[in-house]
Amino acid sequence: MAADRHPATPGPGDPGWEAAAASEDEIPEATQVFATALNIPLPDLVDTERDHPVNDTDRFLLVRDGARVAGTVNSHLFSLSVPGGPRPAAGVTGVGVLPTHRRRGILSTLMRGQLADLRRRGENLAVLWASEGGIYGRYGYGRATRQYTVTVSRAHAALRPDAPRDPSLTLELAAPADVLPDLDLLHRAAQAERNGGFPREGNWWPLRLWMLSRPQADTSDLRAVLVRDARGRPVGSALHRLTTGFGHGGLPTGRVTAREVNALTPAARTALYEYLFATDLTVETEIIGLPEDDPLPELLADPAQAVRSGGAGLWLRLVDVPAALSERTYARPLDTVIEVADRYAPWNAGRWHLKTDGEDTRVEATTADPDLSLDAAHLGAAHLGRGPVTTHVDAGTAAEHTPGAAARLDTALYTPRAPRCDTGF
């Protein structure tokens, strides 16, 4: 790759940028740009793309500076779980701009071009994982899920005496690839209970397991623990690894790191947590990616011993506001007018009359006075049912013109279980 030579700041004669589709032979250079932008070793990224191809090359968009690629963005097509059922959604990925071309409008050009492309494709939602959370709010994305790492010390990991237990349940330890049909069954069941995720079809399971299995110093291979009922059917699972360590006097300092704790019954969940908390030669268990309302703290004898950290989440954007609002269901009837500001998808900007009985919904342009004024990012954060608009009104970043309008919208959007996405992309 040629050396990067470009002025650090744009000059008066710099051309305007244009986002355009990538050709097949430009994909390697686009991959290099993405690796450079995110400080990822190129061999790691190339191995992932080669061994686990999940990209659709016809969804790549590039900004070129002369003959070279200066910025890139890509997406996958998902069937995202939203209130009312799965809907097509674009999983945005591969976003990167060369360090020599930062702060020159290239990312804005890519975001604007991608939104227009997704709209042409009829995809009303877009989602992404943000490497820097401060970037994407200005492009109309709002954090729609909140997922945490919960750490529990083994010394304080006792569950309540009345935690549901079933002596007929059995535990099985296996290599994940050997029990993949069972893992997939339980994963699909978990997706049906919560919004925000998508089924791992095609190559997504191999990619997920490969990424969780990458070698780490003093760390075991990836293991699956399954809970089976009296008939041998899977009713719970967790993926986990163990880190070995010994401290002063040879005392163990190991850790269990678990992900994807899925359970079909409360007793199966109890069995999984008791197994993860009782592993020999470890002093703590951390569970990554739990939704904000996971019942683990309420199962512990002392709920305060579930130490929560992080809070990463999936960011969601309404590509087409009236279409996206029309295709989801609502918890209660609602009749309101919202005024939407949307700099990067101007077809969304304006006033919209939203009327629903909970199931059947109409969203139409209107000139009526608004009950509520907000940004497209606020709707994205609220779309899965747990990003209250009232918070933005209280913060002063959204405006309520009719008293109680934000609370009524929040109540209609609400979902009983917090959303979760447990697959990176």
C-alpha positions as CSV (number, residue, x, y, z in Angstrom):
1,M,0.0,0.0,0.0
2,A,1.3,3.4,-0.9
3,A,2.4,5.8,1.8
4,D,-0.4,8.1,3.0
5,R,0.3,11.7,1.9
6,H,-2.4,14.3,2.2
7,P,-2.7,17.6,3.8
8,A,-3.8,17.4,7.5
9,T,-6.6,19.8,6.9
10,P,-8.7,20.4,3.9
11,G,-7.7,23.2,1.6
12,P,-10.0,25.6,-0.2
13,G,-9.7,23.6,-3.4
14,D,-10.5,20.2,-2.0
15,P,-13.2,18.5,-4.0
16,G,-16.6,17.4,-2.7
17,W,-16.9,13.7,-1.7
18,E,-19.2,11.1,-3.2
19,A,-20.1,7.7,-1.9
20,A,-20.2,5.1,-4.6
21,A,-20.5,1.3,-4.8
22,A,-17.3,-0.7,-4.6
23,S,-16.1,-2.9,-7.3
24,E,-15.0,-6.4,-6.5
25,D,-11.3,-5.6,-7.0
26,E,-11.5,-2.7,-4.6
27,I,-12.6,-4.9,-1.6
28,P,-9.0,-5.7,-0.5
29,E,-8.1,-2.0,-0.4
30,A,-11.4,-1.2,1.5
31,T,-10.5,-3.9,4.0
32,Q,-7.1,-2.3,4.5
33,V,-8.7,1.1,5.1
34,F,-11.0,-0.4,7.7
35,A,-8.1,-2.2,9.4
36,T,-6.0,1.0,9.4
37,A,-8.9,3.1,10.8
38,L,-9.6,0.8,13.7
39,N,-6.0,-0.2,14.4
40,I,-6.8,-3.9,13.7
41,P,-3.9,-6.1,12.5
42,L,-4.6,-6.7,8.9
43,P,-3.9,-10.4,9.0
44,D,-6.5,-10.9,11.7
45,L,-9.1,-9.1,9.7
46,V,-8.2,-10.8,6.4
47,D,-8.4,-14.2,8.2
48,T,-11.8,-13.4,9.5
49,E,-13.1,-12.3,6.1
50,R,-11.6,-15.3,4.3
51,D,-12.5,-18.1,6.7
52,H,-15.9,-16.7,7.7
53,P,-17.2,-14.7,4.8
54,V,-20.4,-12.9,5.9
55,N,-20.1,-9.7,3.8
56,D,-22.3,-8.9,0.9
57,T,-19.9,-7.1,-1.5
58,D,-22.8,-5.4,-3.3
59,R,-23.5,-3.4,-0.1
60,F,-20.0,-1.9,0.2
61,L,-19.8,1.9,-0.4
62,L,-16.6,3.8,-0.8
63,V,-15.3,7.4,-0.9
64,R,-12.4,7.7,-3.2
65,D,-9.7,10.4,-3.2
66,G,-8.4,10.2,-6.7
67,A,-7.5,6.6,-7.4
68,R,-7.4,5.5,-3.8
69,V,-10.0,4.5,-1.3
70,A,-10.2,7.0,1.6
71,G,-13.3,5.7,3.4
72,T,-15.5,2.7,3.5
73,V,-18.8,1.5,5.0
74,N,-20.6,-1.9,4.6
75,S,-23.7,-3.6,6.0
76,H,-25.3,-7.1,6.4
77,L,-29.0,-7.8,5.9
78,F,-30.6,-9.2,9.1
79,S,-34.0,-10.2,10.2
80,L,-34.1,-8.1,13.4
81,S,-36.4,-8.9,16.2
82,V,-38.6,-5.9,17.0
83,P,-42.0,-5.4,18.8
84,G,-44.5,-7.2,16.5
85,G,-42.0,-9.6,14.9
86,P,-38.9,-9.8,12.8
87,R,-38.2,-7.1,10.3
88,P,-35.5,-6.5,7.7
89,A,-32.6,-4.4,9.1
90,A,-29.2,-3.4,7.9
91,G,-26.3,-4.3,10.2
92,V,-23.8,-1.5,9.6
93,T,-20.2,-2.5,9.7
94,G,-16.8,-1.9,8.1
95,V,-17.0,1.9,8.8
96,G,-13.6,3.5,8.5
97,V,-11.7,6.6,7.2
98,L,-8.0,6.8,6.7
99,P,-6.3,8.7,9.6
100,T,-4.9,11.2,7.0
101,H,-8.4,12.0,5.8
102,R,-10.2,12.6,9.1
103,R,-12.4,15.6,9.8
104,R,-13.0,16.3,6.2
105,G,-16.6,15.2,5.8
106,I,-15.9,11.7,4.4
107,L,-17.7,9.8,7.2
108,S,-20.7,12.1,6.8
109,T,-20.7,11.4,3.1
110,L,-20.6,7.7,3.7
111,M,-23.4,7.8,6.3
112,R,-25.6,9.9,4.1
113,G,-25.0,7.8,1.0
114,Q,-25.6,4.5,2.9
115,L,-28.9,5.8,4.3
116,A,-30.1,6.7,0.9
117,D,-29.0,3.2,-0.4
118,L,-30.8,1.4,2.4
119,R,-34.0,3.4,1.7
120,R,-33.8,2.3,-1.9
121,R,-33.5,-1.3,-0.8
122,G,-36.6,-1.0,1.4
123,E,-34.8,-1.5,4.7
124,N,-36.4,0.7,7.3
125,L,-34.0,0.0,10.1
126,A,-30.2,0.1,10.5
127,V,-28.3,-1.1,13.5
128,L,-24.6,-1.0,14.5
129,W,-22.1,-1.6,17.3
130,A,-20.2,1.7,18.0
131,S,-16.5,1.5,18.6
132,E,-16.8,5.1,19.7
133,G,-20.3,5.9,21.1
134,G,-19.9,9.6,20.7
135,I,-19.9,9.4,16.9
136,Y,-23.2,8.0,15.7
137,G,-25.8,10.1,17.6
138,R,-25.3,12.9,15.1
139,Y,-26.1,10.5,12.3
140,G,-29.5,9.6,13.8
141,Y,-28.5,6.4,15.7
142,G,-29.7,6.0,19.3
143,R,-28.5,3.4,21.8
144,A,-31.4,1.0,21.9
145,T,-30.0,-1.8,24.1
146,R,-27.9,-1.7,27.3
147,Q,-25.9,-4.8,28.0
148,Y,-23.6,-5.3,30.9
149,T,-20.8,-7.4,32.3
150,V,-21.8,-8.8,35.7
151,T,-19.1,-10.0,38.0
152,V,-19.8,-12.2,41.1
153,S,-17.1,-13.2,43.6
154,R,-17.2,-16.9,44.4
155,A,-17.2,-16.0,48.1
156,H,-20.5,-14.2,47.7
157,A,-22.1,-16.3,44.9
158,A,-24.7,-18.2,47.0
159,L,-28.1,-18.2,45.5
160,R,-31.3,-17.8,47.5
161,P,-32.6,-20.9,49.2
162,D,-35.8,-20.5,47.3
163,A,-34.2,-20.2,43.9
164,P,-36.0,-22.7,41.7
165,R,-34.2,-26.0,41.4
166,D,-35.2,-29.2,39.6
167,P,-33.3,-32.4,40.6
168,S,-34.2,-34.1,37.3
169,L,-32.0,-31.6,35.4
170,T,-28.6,-32.8,34.3
171,L,-25.5,-30.9,33.1
172,E,-23.4,-31.7,30.1
173,L,-20.0,-30.2,29.2
174,A,-19.1,-30.3,25.5
175,A,-17.2,-28.6,22.7
176,P,-19.6,-26.0,21.2
177,A,-19.3,-27.4,17.7
178,D,-20.4,-30.8,18.9
179,V,-23.7,-29.5,20.3
180,L,-24.4,-26.7,17.8
181,P,-28.0,-27.8,17.0
182,D,-28.8,-27.5,20.7
183,L,-27.1,-24.2,21.1
184,D,-29.0,-22.8,18.1
185,L,-32.3,-24.1,19.4
186,L,-31.8,-22.3,22.7
187,H,-30.4,-19.1,21.0
188,R,-33.5,-18.9,18.8
189,A,-35.8,-19.4,21.8
190,A,-33.9,-16.5,23.6
191,Q,-34.4,-14.3,20.5
192,A,-38.1,-15.0,20.6
193,E,-38.3,-13.6,24.1
194,R,-36.4,-10.3,23.6
195,N,-36.1,-7.8,20.8
196,G,-32.8,-6.6,19.3
197,G,-31.3,-9.8,18.1
198,F,-31.2,-11.9,14.9
199,P,-31.0,-15.6,14.2
200,R,-27.5,-16.9,13.4
201,E,-28.2,-18.3,9.9
202,G,-25.6,-19.2,7.3
203,N,-22.1,-18.6,8.5
204,W,-22.9,-16.6,11.7
205,W,-22.5,-19.5,14.1
206,P,-19.0,-20.5,12.8
207,L,-18.0,-16.8,12.9
208,R,-19.3,-16.4,16.5
209,L,-17.6,-19.5,17.8
210,W,-14.3,-18.7,16.0
211,M,-14.2,-15.2,17.5
212,L,-14.9,-16.5,21.0
213,S,-12.3,-19.2,20.7
214,R,-9.2,-17.2,19.7
215,P,-6.2,-18.1,21.8
216,Q,-5.5,-16.2,25.0
217,A,-2.7,-16.7,27.4
218,D,-3.5,-19.0,30.4
219,T,-7.1,-19.4,29.1
220,S,-8.9,-22.6,28.4
221,D,-10.6,-23.5,25.1
222,L,-14.2,-22.4,24.7
223,R,-16.7,-24.7,26.4
224,A,-20.4,-25.2,26.3
225,V,-22.4,-26.3,29.3
226,L,-25.9,-27.6,28.6
227,V,-28.7,-28.2,30.9
228,R,-31.0,-31.1,29.9
229,D,-34.4,-32.1,31.2
230,A,-35.4,-35.6,32.2
231,R,-36.1,-36.5,28.6
232,G,-32.7,-35.3,27.4
233,R,-34.0,-32.1,25.8
234,P,-31.8,-28.9,26.1
235,V,-33.4,-26.3,28.3
236,G,-30.3,-24.1,29.1
237,S,-26.8,-23.3,27.8
238,A,-23.8,-21.1,28.4
239,L,-20.5,-20.6,26.6
240,H,-17.5,-20.0,28.8
241,R,-13.8,-20.1,29.2
242,L,-11.6,-20.3,32.3
243,T,-8.5,-18.3,33.0
244,T,-5.8,-19.9,35.2
245,G,-3.8,-18.0,37.8
246,F,-2.2,-18.5,41.2
247,G,-1.3,-15.7,43.7
248,H,0.5,-15.5,47.1
249,G,1.0,-18.8,48.7
250,G,-0.2,-20.7,45.6
251,L,-3.8,-19.6,46.1
252,P,-5.9,-19.7,42.9
253,T,-6.9,-16.5,41.2
254,G,-8.7,-18.0,38.2
255,R,-11.8,-16.5,36.6
256,V,-14.8,-17.9,34.7
257,T,-15.8,-15.8,31.7
258,A,-19.2,-16.7,30.4
259,R,-21.4,-15.4,27.6
260,E,-24.8,-16.3,26.2
261,V,-26.5,-17.7,29.2
262,N,-29.8,-18.9,27.7
263,A,-32.5,-20.7,29.7
264,L,-36.0,-21.9,28.8
265,T,-37.0,-22.3,32.5
266,P,-36.1,-20.6,35.8
267,A,-34.7,-23.9,37.1
268,A,-32.4,-24.2,34.1
269,R,-31.2,-20.7,34.8
270,T,-30.5,-21.6,38.4
271,A,-28.6,-24.7,37.4
272,L,-26.4,-22.7,34.9
273,Y,-25.5,-20.0,37.4
274,E,-24.7,-22.5,40.2
275,Y,-22.4,-24.3,37.8
276,L,-20.6,-21.2,36.7
277,F,-20.2,-19.9,40.2
278,A,-18.7,-23.2,41.6
279,T,-15.9,-23.9,39.2
280,D,-12.7,-25.1,41.0
281,L,-9.6,-23.0,41.1
282,T,-11.5,-19.8,40.4
283,V,-12.4,-16.8,42.6
284,E,-14.9,-15.0,40.4
285,T,-17.2,-15.3,37.5
286,E,-17.9,-12.6,35.0
287,I,-20.8,-12.9,32.6
288,I,-20.7,-10.7,29.5
289,G,-23.6,-9.3,27.6
290,L,-26.4,-9.6,30.1
291,P,-29.5,-7.5,29.4
292,E,-30.3,-4.7,32.0
293,D,-33.1,-6.7,33.5
294,D,-31.4,-10.1,33.8
295,P,-32.8,-11.8,37.0
296,L,-29.3,-12.8,38.3
297,P,-29.2,-10.2,41.1
298,E,-32.6,-11.3,42.4
299,L,-31.4,-14.9,42.5
300,L,-28.4,-14.1,44.6
301,A,-28.8,-14.2,48.4
302,D,-27.2,-10.7,48.4
303,P,-28.2,-8.9,45.2
304,A,-25.5,-6.2,45.8
305,Q,-22.8,-8.9,45.1
306,A,-23.7,-8.7,41.4
307,V,-21.3,-6.0,40.3
308,R,-22.4,-4.5,37.0
309,S,-20.0,-2.7,34.6
310,G,-20.0,-1.6,31.0
311,G,-23.2,-0.8,29.3
312,A,-22.4,-1.3,25.7
313,G,-25.4,-1.6,23.4
314,L,-26.7,-1.8,20.0
315,W,-27.4,1.5,18.2
316,L,-30.5,1.7,16.1
317,R,-31.6,4.1,13.4
318,L,-34.9,4.6,11.7
319,V,-34.0,4.8,8.0
320,D,-37.7,5.5,7.1
321,V,-39.5,7.0,10.1
322,P,-43.1,6.5,9.0
323,A,-42.5,3.0,7.6
324,A,-40.5,1.9,10.7
325,L,-43.1,3.2,13.1
326,S,-45.9,1.6,11.2
327,E,-44.5,-1.9,11.1
328,R,-44.0,-2.3,14.9
329,T,-46.7,-3.0,17.5
330,Y,-47.5,-0.8,20.5
331,A,-48.3,-1.6,24.2
332,R,-51.3,0.7,24.2
333,P,-53.3,3.0,21.8
334,L,-51.7,6.3,20.9
335,D,-52.7,9.3,18.9
336,T,-50.0,11.9,18.7
337,V,-48.1,14.3,16.4
338,I,-44.3,14.2,16.5
339,E,-41.9,16.6,14.8
340,V,-38.7,14.9,13.7
341,A,-35.4,16.5,13.0
342,D,-33.1,14.5,10.7
343,R,-30.1,16.0,9.0
344,Y,-28.8,13.0,7.2
345,A,-32.1,11.5,6.0
346,P,-34.1,14.6,5.1
347,W,-37.1,12.5,3.9
348,N,-37.8,11.8,7.6
349,A,-37.8,15.5,8.7
350,G,-41.1,17.0,9.4
351,R,-44.3,16.4,11.3
352,W,-45.9,12.9,11.5
353,H,-49.3,11.9,12.8
354,L,-49.0,8.5,14.5
355,K,-52.2,6.8,15.3
356,T,-52.4,3.2,16.6
357,D,-54.7,0.9,18.4
358,G,-51.7,-1.2,19.4
359,E,-51.7,-3.5,16.4
360,D,-52.8,-1.5,13.4
361,T,-50.8,1.7,12.9
362,R,-50.9,4.6,10.5
363,V,-48.2,7.2,10.3
364,E,-48.9,10.1,7.9
365,A,-47.3,13.5,7.2
366,T,-49.3,16.4,8.7
367,T,-49.2,20.1,9.2
368,A,-50.8,19.9,12.7
369,D,-49.1,21.4,15.7
370,P,-46.7,18.8,17.2
371,D,-47.1,17.3,20.7
372,L,-43.4,16.5,20.8
373,S,-40.3,17.6,18.9
374,L,-37.3,15.3,18.9
375,D,-34.3,14.0,16.8
376,A,-34.3,10.9,14.8
377,A,-31.7,9.5,17.2
378,H,-34.2,9.7,20.1
379,L,-36.7,7.5,18.1
380,G,-33.9,5.0,17.4
381,A,-33.1,4.7,21.0
382,A,-36.7,4.2,21.9
383,H,-37.7,1.8,19.1
384,L,-37.1,-1.4,20.9
385,G,-39.0,-0.3,24.0
386,R,-36.4,0.7,26.6
387,G,-35.0,4.1,25.6
388,P,-37.4,6.6,27.2
389,V,-38.1,9.8,25.3
390,T,-39.0,11.4,28.6
391,T,-35.3,11.3,29.5
392,H,-34.4,13.4,26.5
393,V,-37.2,15.9,27.4
394,D,-35.8,16.1,30.9
395,A,-32.3,16.7,29.4
396,G,-33.6,19.4,27.2
397,T,-32.6,17.7,23.9
398,A,-36.3,17.0,23.0
399,A,-39.2,19.3,23.5
400,E,-42.7,18.5,24.8
401,H,-45.4,20.8,23.6
402,T,-48.4,18.9,25.0
403,P,-48.0,18.0,28.7
404,G,-47.6,14.2,29.1
405,A,-46.9,13.6,25.4
406,A,-43.5,12.0,26.0
407,A,-44.8,9.7,28.8
408,R,-47.6,8.6,26.5
409,L,-45.2,7.8,23.7
410,D,-42.9,5.9,26.1
411,T,-45.8,3.9,27.5
412,A,-46.9,2.9,24.0
413,L,-43.4,1.9,22.9
414,Y,-42.6,0.0,26.1
415,T,-41.7,-3.7,26.1
416,P,-41.7,-5.8,29.3
417,R,-38.3,-7.4,28.7
418,A,-35.3,-5.4,27.9
419,P,-33.8,-5.9,24.4
420,R,-30.5,-7.7,23.8
421,C,-28.3,-8.4,20.9
422,D,-25.6,-11.1,21.6
423,T,-23.9,-11.2,18.1
424,G,-21.2,-8.8,17.1
425,F,-20.9,-7.8,13.4
